[in-house]
Amino acid sequence: MKVSVDNNMKVLPVYDIKGLGVTQNDILVKPFAPYIEEHQKLLIPHRHSFYHIVYFTKGSGWHTLDFEQFEVKPFQIYFMIPGQVHHWNFHGAADGYVLNFSDSFFQSFLLRPDYLEDFSFFRGISDESIIDIPKERREKVESIFNEMIQIKATINSMNLDRLRVKALELFLNVASLRINKGMEVSASNQTLLRNFQKLIEKHFNTMRLPKDYAALLYVTPNHLNAICSDLLGISAGELIRNRVILEAKRLLVNLQLPISTIAYQLNFSDNSYFTKFFKKNMDITPEEFRKQFER
């Protein structure tokens, strides 16, 4: 897929929530149409340092999220976490609702700081982050967003907690759509897989072998591989490699960053090894991938 960027944009921009009109309280909720009209810079590839949720009631086009392209349709909701690369390409007008909040917004409110990660759509997996809202749930979802907009208009400490409760209500409503979807999965296997994914996120730069993760999880490599195959349809090794490749892509779109530096940051012994690894998994070289983002 060909993606164009501004000639002057050689480094992928990373937007902080305060750079998008949020001056305090670390939350923004408003209709989407005026938001995107005000922030046209979001139509080129960028990253956020905050959580970003968009629910569409109108619009068409494409959304590119971590280098995967998805068709924009009404009554879809998109969940994005800090660090993901994305941009919009709309065909005509789009509207709906947007909710942005910082990483710290729930920290003093929830007993478990990693609570949001229990929701599959907050794990940074693109296919899990885009959900169609069925007709019988649309009124409820829109009602939650409208209530949040009203609460945000008269903000105080109590209303901040009301916003947090409403946001959680939204997340729980959407999450309930995915319950019992597909095969039954044991809680222990889900927990093991999630812990594996957390370890990958923490160690993918330095640990590339499933046996090392299995040791940290107190399971055998074969058992870890079986869990990944059963729940995800891929091996444990492929899950690790996919995370390394994703980070490589995120770095490669920074056009001023030398590929040799990217190889070093990803802990490859030399540029040649990195190029072989990338081409083996992507069928193109890092240079060829980068050229997609050049004019």
ZASE-168218 format. One record per residue (C-alpha): chain; x, y, z. Coordinates in pm, 1 decimal, always signed. Layout:
<tifis>
{chain->A xx->X yy->Y zz->Z} $
...
</tifis>
This chain:
<tifis>
{chain->A xx->+0.0 yy->+0.0 zz->+0.0} $
{chain->A xx->+130.9 yy->+341.3 zz->-103.7} $
{chain->A xx->+114.1 yy->+606.3 zz->+168.7} $
{chain->A xx->+216.8 yy->+965.3 zz->+108.2} $
{chain->A xx->+362.4 yy->+1195.4 zz->+368.6} $
{chain->A xx->+441.8 yy->+1563.6 zz->+366.9} $
{chain->A xx->+774.2 yy->+1649.7 zz->+203.7} $
{chain->A xx->+881.4 yy->+1828.1 zz->+518.6} $
{chain->A xx->+782.7 yy->+1538.1 zz->+745.3} $
{chain->A xx->+1091.9 yy->+1323.0 zz->+775.7} $
{chain->A xx->+1021.8 yy->+1212.2 zz->+1133.0} $
{chain->A xx->+690.5 yy->+1049.9 zz->+1222.2} $
{chain->A xx->+503.7 yy->+1293.5 zz->+1448.9} $
{chain->A xx->+398.8 yy->+1180.7 zz->+1795.7} $
{chain->A xx->+103.5 yy->+1377.4 zz->+1933.4} $
{chain->A xx->+47.4 yy->+1433.7 zz->+2302.1} $
{chain->A xx->-308.5 yy->+1477.7 zz->+2426.8} $
{chain->A xx->-232.2 yy->+1836.7 zz->+2527.2} $
{chain->A xx->-136.6 yy->+1911.1 zz->+2167.7} $
{chain->A xx->-491.6 yy->+1830.1 zz->+2055.5} $
{chain->A xx->-676.1 yy->+2089.2 zz->+2256.9} $
{chain->A xx->-668.6 yy->+1924.0 zz->+2601.7} $
{chain->A xx->-531.9 yy->+2167.5 zz->+2858.7} $
{chain->A xx->-624.3 yy->+1980.0 zz->+3175.3} $
{chain->A xx->-777.8 yy->+1662.9 zz->+3318.7} $
{chain->A xx->-624.0 yy->+1442.1 zz->+3046.3} $
{chain->A xx->-949.0 yy->+1367.7 zz->+2861.9} $
{chain->A xx->-1122.8 yy->+1486.2 zz->+2546.0} $
{chain->A xx->-1466.1 yy->+1376.4 zz->+2424.9} $
{chain->A xx->-1653.8 yy->+1546.7 zz->+2142.4} $
{chain->A xx->-1820.5 yy->+1491.9 zz->+1804.0} $
{chain->A xx->-1574.0 yy->+1361.1 zz->+1546.8} $
{chain->A xx->-1648.0 yy->+1597.5 zz->+1253.7} $
{chain->A xx->-1528.3 yy->+1921.2 zz->+1420.6} $
{chain->A xx->-1238.1 yy->+1731.8 zz->+1579.1} $
{chain->A xx->-1095.1 yy->+1607.5 zz->+1248.8} $
{chain->A xx->-1166.4 yy->+1943.5 zz->+1081.6} $
{chain->A xx->-960.1 yy->+2114.0 zz->+1349.6} $
{chain->A xx->-677.7 yy->+1857.9 zz->+1336.4} $
{chain->A xx->-611.0 yy->+1791.8 zz->+968.1} $
{chain->A xx->-259.4 yy->+1677.8 zz->+1063.2} $
{chain->A xx->-416.8 yy->+1350.8 zz->+1177.1} $
{chain->A xx->-475.0 yy->+1258.5 zz->+812.1} $
{chain->A xx->-103.6 yy->+1178.7 zz->+768.5} $
{chain->A xx->+76.7 yy->+890.5 zz->+947.1} $
{chain->A xx->+140.6 yy->+967.3 zz->+1314.4} $
{chain->A xx->+151.8 yy->+822.0 zz->+1662.9} $
{chain->A xx->-31.6 yy->+916.5 zz->+1981.5} $
{chain->A xx->+96.5 yy->+909.5 zz->+2338.3} $
{chain->A xx->-261.9 yy->+857.6 zz->+2460.8} $
{chain->A xx->-560.2 yy->+624.5 zz->+2414.3} $
{chain->A xx->-777.1 yy->+714.0 zz->+2114.8} $
{chain->A xx->-1129.7 yy->+581.8 zz->+2050.6} $
{chain->A xx->-1343.4 yy->+675.8 zz->+1749.5} $
{chain->A xx->-1703.2 yy->+568.2 zz->+1686.5} $
{chain->A xx->-1841.3 yy->+639.8 zz->+1339.6} $
{chain->A xx->-2205.4 yy->+720.5 zz->+1267.8} $
{chain->A xx->-2127.6 yy->+844.8 zz->+916.7} $
{chain->A xx->-1840.7 yy->+815.0 zz->+671.8} $
{chain->A xx->-1643.8 yy->+596.8 zz->+436.6} $
{chain->A xx->-1281.9 yy->+556.1 zz->+337.8} $
{chain->A xx->-983.2 yy->+378.6 zz->+487.9} $
{chain->A xx->-803.7 yy->+362.6 zz->+817.3} $
{chain->A xx->-445.1 yy->+242.6 zz->+827.0} $
{chain->A xx->-354.1 yy->+108.6 zz->+1170.6} $
{chain->A xx->-5.6 yy->-28.8 zz->+1232.1} $
{chain->A xx->+34.4 yy->-77.0 zz->+855.1} $
{chain->A xx->-286.8 yy->-276.1 zz->+811.9} $
{chain->A xx->-567.6 yy->-115.0 zz->+612.1} $
{chain->A xx->-931.7 yy->-128.5 zz->+722.1} $
{chain->A xx->-1241.9 yy->+3.8 zz->+549.8} $
{chain->A xx->-1420.8 yy->+277.7 zz->+742.6} $
{chain->A xx->-1793.4 yy->+215.2 zz->+779.3} $
{chain->A xx->-2072.7 yy->+367.7 zz->+989.1} $
{chain->A xx->-2131.8 yy->+205.6 zz->+1328.5} $
{chain->A xx->-1774.0 yy->+86.4 zz->+1370.8} $
{chain->A xx->-1570.9 yy->+168.0 zz->+1680.1} $
{chain->A xx->-1190.8 yy->+186.8 zz->+1673.7} $
{chain->A xx->-971.5 yy->+146.8 zz->+1981.3} $
{chain->A xx->-609.4 yy->+263.4 zz->+1966.4} $
{chain->A xx->-343.8 yy->+252.3 zz->+2236.1} $
{chain->A xx->-35.4 yy->+471.6 zz->+2286.4} $
{chain->A xx->+241.4 yy->+406.4 zz->+2034.5} $
{chain->A xx->+40.1 yy->+273.1 zz->+1743.2} $
{chain->A xx->+95.5 yy->+427.7 zz->+1399.8} $
{chain->A xx->-219.7 yy->+524.5 zz->+1211.6} $
{chain->A xx->-389.2 yy->+770.9 zz->+978.2} $
{chain->A xx->-725.9 yy->+829.9 zz->+813.0} $
{chain->A xx->-818.3 yy->+859.6 zz->+445.4} $
{chain->A xx->-1185.1 yy->+957.5 zz->+424.1} $
{chain->A xx->-1404.4 yy->+964.0 zz->+115.1} $
{chain->A xx->-1623.3 yy->+1265.7 zz->+189.4} $
{chain->A xx->-1751.9 yy->+1374.7 zz->+529.8} $
{chain->A xx->-1719.2 yy->+1155.9 zz->+838.0} $
{chain->A xx->-1884.8 yy->+1200.2 zz->+1175.9} $
{chain->A xx->-1938.8 yy->+1025.2 zz->+1504.2} $
{chain->A xx->-1759.2 yy->+1062.5 zz->+1834.6} $
{chain->A xx->-1401.0 yy->+1073.7 zz->+1958.8} $
{chain->A xx->-1269.4 yy->+992.9 zz->+2306.2} $
{chain->A xx->-906.3 yy->+1059.5 zz->+2397.8} $
{chain->A xx->-757.5 yy->+1002.1 zz->+2741.4} $
{chain->A xx->-407.4 yy->+988.0 zz->+2880.7} $
{chain->A xx->-233.2 yy->+682.4 zz->+3019.7} $
{chain->A xx->-272.7 yy->+829.6 zz->+3369.6} $
{chain->A xx->-645.7 yy->+908.8 zz->+3345.9} $
{chain->A xx->-756.6 yy->+587.3 zz->+3519.4} $
{chain->A xx->-448.7 yy->+523.7 zz->+3735.0} $
{chain->A xx->-579.1 yy->+679.9 zz->+4056.8} $
{chain->A xx->-928.1 yy->+541.1 zz->+3995.9} $
{chain->A xx->-867.0 yy->+172.9 zz->+3932.5} $
{chain->A xx->-711.1 yy->-64.9 zz->+4181.5} $
{chain->A xx->-529.3 yy->-251.2 zz->+3902.4} $
{chain->A xx->-319.3 yy->-21.6 zz->+3682.2} $
{chain->A xx->-329.2 yy->-279.2 zz->+3400.3} $
{chain->A xx->-707.2 yy->-321.7 zz->+3409.1} $
{chain->A xx->-761.0 yy->-180.8 zz->+3059.4} $
{chain->A xx->-541.4 yy->-454.7 zz->+2916.8} $
{chain->A xx->-811.1 yy->-705.9 zz->+3012.1} $
{chain->A xx->-1004.7 yy->-572.9 zz->+2714.0} $
{chain->A xx->-882.5 yy->-739.5 zz->+2395.4} $
{chain->A xx->-927.1 yy->-416.3 zz->+2199.6} $
{chain->A xx->-671.1 yy->-240.6 zz->+2423.3} $
{chain->A xx->-387.7 yy->-483.0 zz->+2347.8} $
{chain->A xx->-257.7 yy->-318.6 zz->+2032.1} $
{chain->A xx->-374.3 yy->-600.0 zz->+1802.8} $
{chain->A xx->-528.8 yy->-431.6 zz->+1499.9} $
{chain->A xx->-781.1 yy->-704.7 zz->+1416.5} $
{chain->A xx->-913.3 yy->-696.9 zz->+1773.8} $
{chain->A xx->-935.1 yy->-317.0 zz->+1785.2} $
{chain->A xx->-1207.4 yy->-256.2 zz->+1525.4} $
{chain->A xx->-1557.6 yy->-366.3 zz->+1617.2} $
{chain->A xx->-1891.5 yy->-342.3 zz->+1436.6} $
{chain->A xx->-2169.0 yy->-227.1 zz->+1667.8} $
{chain->A xx->-2495.2 yy->-415.3 zz->+1597.9} $
{chain->A xx->-2816.4 yy->-223.9 zz->+1549.5} $
{chain->A xx->-2954.3 yy->-309.1 zz->+1892.6} $
{chain->A xx->-2648.4 yy->-157.6 zz->+2067.2} $
{chain->A xx->-2603.9 yy->+163.4 zz->+1864.9} $
{chain->A xx->-2848.9 yy->+374.8 zz->+2064.4} $
{chain->A xx->-2674.1 yy->+275.9 zz->+2387.9} $
{chain->A xx->-2325.6 yy->+352.5 zz->+2256.2} $
{chain->A xx->-2431.9 yy->+693.4 zz->+2122.7} $
{chain->A xx->-2611.5 yy->+767.2 zz->+2450.3} $
{chain->A xx->-2292.1 yy->+703.1 zz->+2648.0} $
{chain->A xx->-2091.0 yy->+935.4 zz->+2425.0} $
{chain->A xx->-2356.3 yy->+1210.5 zz->+2448.3} $
{chain->A xx->-2367.7 yy->+1179.9 zz->+2827.3} $
{chain->A xx->-1988.9 yy->+1207.5 zz->+2841.4} $
{chain->A xx->-1995.3 yy->+1523.4 zz->+2627.1} $
{chain->A xx->-2251.4 yy->+1679.5 zz->+2863.4} $
{chain->A xx->-2050.1 yy->+1582.6 zz->+3172.3} $
{chain->A xx->-1727.8 yy->+1717.6 zz->+3020.2} $
{chain->A xx->-1894.8 yy->+2056.4 zz->+2962.5} $
{chain->A xx->-1912.6 yy->+2119.8 zz->+3340.2} $
{chain->A xx->-1598.1 yy->+1956.2 zz->+3467.5} $
{chain->A xx->-1507.6 yy->+1915.1 zz->+3835.6} $
{chain->A xx->-1351.8 yy->+1638.1 zz->+4043.6} $
{chain->A xx->-1680.1 yy->+1450.0 zz->+4082.2} $
{chain->A xx->-1760.2 yy->+1480.8 zz->+3712.6} $
{chain->A xx->-1416.5 yy->+1343.0 zz->+3626.8} $
{chain->A xx->-1509.0 yy->+1027.3 zz->+3813.3} $
{chain->A xx->-1843.0 yy->+1020.9 zz->+3631.1} $
{chain->A xx->-1651.8 yy->+1040.6 zz->+3303.1} $
{chain->A xx->-1435.1 yy->+749.2 zz->+3410.0} $
{chain->A xx->-1741.8 yy->+543.7 zz->+3499.1} $
{chain->A xx->-1906.8 yy->+625.2 zz->+3166.1} $
{chain->A xx->-1591.8 yy->+535.2 zz->+2974.2} $
{chain->A xx->-1575.3 yy->+202.0 zz->+3155.8} $
{chain->A xx->-1943.4 yy->+147.1 zz->+3078.3} $
{chain->A xx->-1861.7 yy->+197.3 zz->+2710.7} $
{chain->A xx->-1571.3 yy->-46.6 zz->+2724.5} $
{chain->A xx->-1776.7 yy->-311.3 zz->+2904.8} $
{chain->A xx->-2065.4 yy->-275.2 zz->+2661.4} $
{chain->A xx->-1838.5 yy->-323.7 zz->+2361.8} $
{chain->A xx->-1645.5 yy->-606.1 zz->+2530.0} $
{chain->A xx->-1970.4 yy->-793.9 zz->+2593.8} $
{chain->A xx->-2016.0 yy->-823.4 zz->+2216.1} $
{chain->A xx->-1710.5 yy->-1047.4 zz->+2203.1} $
{chain->A xx->-1806.6 yy->-1280.2 zz->+2488.0} $
{chain->A xx->-1876.9 yy->-1633.8 zz->+2367.1} $
{chain->A xx->-1766.7 yy->-1535.5 zz->+2018.8} $
{chain->A xx->-1592.3 yy->-1843.5 zz->+1887.4} $
{chain->A xx->-1473.9 yy->-2139.1 zz->+2089.6} $
{chain->A xx->-1470.0 yy->-2165.5 zz->+2464.0} $
{chain->A xx->-1130.1 yy->-2084.5 zz->+2609.3} $
{chain->A xx->-1019.4 yy->-2167.4 zz->+2960.9} $
{chain->A xx->-938.8 yy->-1872.9 zz->+3185.6} $
{chain->A xx->-598.0 yy->-2020.8 zz->+3268.8} $
{chain->A xx->-500.8 yy->-2042.6 zz->+2902.3} $
{chain->A xx->-618.0 yy->-1687.3 zz->+2837.6} $
{chain->A xx->-417.0 yy->-1565.5 zz->+3135.7} $
{chain->A xx->-106.1 yy->-1750.4 zz->+3019.9} $
{chain->A xx->-135.1 yy->-1605.1 zz->+2669.6} $
{chain->A xx->-190.1 yy->-1253.3 zz->+2801.8} $
{chain->A xx->+111.7 yy->-1283.9 zz->+3032.9} $
{chain->A xx->+318.7 yy->-1406.0 zz->+2737.9} $
{chain->A xx->+207.2 yy->-1106.1 zz->+2531.8} $
{chain->A xx->+299.5 yy->-871.4 zz->+2817.7} $
{chain->A xx->+644.5 yy->-1027.4 zz->+2840.7} $
{chain->A xx->+692.9 yy->-992.9 zz->+2465.4} $
{chain->A xx->+601.6 yy->-625.1 zz->+2487.4} $
{chain->A xx->+860.5 yy->-580.2 zz->+2760.8} $
{chain->A xx->+1143.6 yy->-796.6 zz->+2622.9} $
{chain->A xx->+1107.2 yy->-832.8 zz->+2244.5} $
{chain->A xx->+1422.8 yy->-627.8 zz->+2188.9} $
{chain->A xx->+1640.3 yy->-868.1 zz->+2384.6} $
{chain->A xx->+1454.7 yy->-1202.2 zz->+2400.5} $
{chain->A xx->+1368.7 yy->-1374.2 zz->+2074.1} $
{chain->A xx->+1336.3 yy->-1742.2 zz->+2173.4} $
{chain->A xx->+1012.4 yy->-1900.3 zz->+2301.9} $
{chain->A xx->+1204.6 yy->-2113.0 zz->+2551.4} $
{chain->A xx->+1321.7 yy->-1800.8 zz->+2735.7} $
{chain->A xx->+965.0 yy->-1676.0 zz->+2774.8} $
{chain->A xx->+845.3 yy->-2022.7 zz->+2873.2} $
{chain->A xx->+1099.9 yy->-2023.4 zz->+3154.5} $
{chain->A xx->+965.2 yy->-1692.0 zz->+3285.9} $
{chain->A xx->+610.9 yy->-1829.9 zz->+3269.8} $
{chain->A xx->+705.5 yy->-2161.1 zz->+3437.5} $
{chain->A xx->+574.3 yy->-2370.9 zz->+3148.3} $
{chain->A xx->+741.6 yy->-2584.2 zz->+2885.6} $
{chain->A xx->+811.8 yy->-2437.1 zz->+2539.7} $
{chain->A xx->+582.5 yy->-2701.5 zz->+2388.1} $
{chain->A xx->+294.7 yy->-2600.2 zz->+2614.6} $
{chain->A xx->+344.5 yy->-2231.3 zz->+2534.5} $
{chain->A xx->+350.9 yy->-2308.0 zz->+2164.5} $
{chain->A xx->+33.1 yy->-2517.2 zz->+2191.9} $
{chain->A xx->-151.6 yy->-2233.2 zz->+2367.5} $
{chain->A xx->-50.7 yy->-1985.1 zz->+2095.8} $
{chain->A xx->-149.9 yy->-2226.8 zz->+1821.1} $
{chain->A xx->-486.7 yy->-2302.3 zz->+1980.8} $
{chain->A xx->-582.9 yy->-1942.6 zz->+2062.4} $
{chain->A xx->-412.2 yy->-1744.0 zz->+1786.8} $
{chain->A xx->-339.1 yy->-1993.4 zz->+1511.7} $
{chain->A xx->+31.8 yy->-1906.6 zz->+1509.8} $
{chain->A xx->+337.7 yy->-2034.5 zz->+1694.5} $
{chain->A xx->+496.8 yy->-1866.7 zz->+1995.3} $
{chain->A xx->+801.5 yy->-1786.2 zz->+1783.8} $
{chain->A xx->+588.2 yy->-1617.4 zz->+1519.5} $
{chain->A xx->+417.8 yy->-1404.1 zz->+1783.1} $
{chain->A xx->+758.7 yy->-1279.6 zz->+1898.8} $
{chain->A xx->+878.1 yy->-1216.0 zz->+1542.6} $
{chain->A xx->+558.1 yy->-1029.3 zz->+1457.0} $
{chain->A xx->+622.8 yy->-786.1 zz->+1742.5} $
{chain->A xx->+981.1 yy->-726.5 zz->+1627.5} $
{chain->A xx->+862.3 yy->-666.4 zz->+1271.2} $
{chain->A xx->+593.5 yy->-425.0 zz->+1388.8} $
{chain->A xx->+849.7 yy->-220.4 zz->+1579.5} $
{chain->A xx->+1079.7 yy->-224.4 zz->+1277.9} $
{chain->A xx->+798.6 yy->-85.0 zz->+1061.3} $
{chain->A xx->+720.6 yy->+184.2 zz->+1316.5} $
{chain->A xx->+1085.1 yy->+291.4 zz->+1312.9} $
{chain->A xx->+1126.8 yy->+269.4 zz->+936.4} $
{chain->A xx->+861.1 yy->+534.3 zz->+870.7} $
{chain->A xx->+1093.3 yy->+782.0 zz->+1045.3} $
{chain->A xx->+1267.7 yy->+869.8 zz->+721.3} $
{chain->A xx->+1564.7 yy->+1042.4 zz->+886.5} $
{chain->A xx->+1648.9 yy->+739.0 zz->+1099.6} $
{chain->A xx->+1925.1 yy->+532.8 zz->+931.5} $
{chain->A xx->+1842.7 yy->+167.0 zz->+882.6} $
{chain->A xx->+2169.3 yy->+76.6 zz->+1055.2} $
{chain->A xx->+2047.8 yy->+267.7 zz->+1362.6} $
{chain->A xx->+1715.0 yy->+83.1 zz->+1351.7} $
{chain->A xx->+1900.8 yy->-249.2 zz->+1336.3} $
{chain->A xx->+2101.8 yy->-144.9 zz->+1642.4} $
{chain->A xx->+1793.2 yy->-28.9 zz->+1833.4} $
{chain->A xx->+1630.0 yy->-365.4 zz->+1766.2} $
{chain->A xx->+1938.3 yy->-547.2 zz->+1893.5} $
{chain->A xx->+2049.9 yy->-703.1 zz->+1565.6} $
{chain->A xx->+2421.4 yy->-773.3 zz->+1541.2} $
{chain->A xx->+2450.2 yy->-590.3 zz->+1209.2} $
{chain->A xx->+2246.0 yy->-429.0 zz->+934.7} $
{chain->A xx->+2278.6 yy->-732.7 zz->+707.3} $
{chain->A xx->+2121.3 yy->-965.6 zz->+964.7} $
{chain->A xx->+1835.3 yy->-719.3 zz->+1020.2} $
{chain->A xx->+1772.5 yy->-694.5 zz->+644.1} $
{chain->A xx->+1763.2 yy->-1074.3 zz->+608.4} $
{chain->A xx->+1525.2 yy->-1105.0 zz->+905.1} $
{chain->A xx->+1293.9 yy->-836.1 zz->+769.5} $
{chain->A xx->+1287.6 yy->-973.0 zz->+414.8} $
{chain->A xx->+1226.7 yy->-1329.1 zz->+535.5} $
{chain->A xx->+916.6 yy->-1214.5 zz->+723.6} $
{chain->A xx->+789.9 yy->-940.9 zz->+487.7} $
{chain->A xx->+915.0 yy->-1052.3 zz->+142.6} $
{chain->A xx->+1063.0 yy->-705.3 zz->+89.7} $
{chain->A xx->+1373.4 yy->-534.9 zz->+226.7} $
{chain->A xx->+1359.9 yy->-253.0 zz->+483.6} $
{chain->A xx->+1463.0 yy->-11.2 zz->+206.5} $
{chain->A xx->+1176.2 yy->-124.8 zz->-14.5} $
{chain->A xx->+929.7 yy->-91.5 zz->+273.4} $
{chain->A xx->+1053.3 yy->+259.8 zz->+349.8} $
{chain->A xx->+1015.4 yy->+371.4 zz->-12.5} $
{chain->A xx->+638.7 yy->+330.9 zz->+22.4} $
{chain->A xx->+646.2 yy->+634.9 zz->+251.0} $
{chain->A xx->+853.4 yy->+857.0 zz->+23.8} $
{chain->A xx->+729.6 yy->+1086.3 zz->-249.8} $
</tifis>
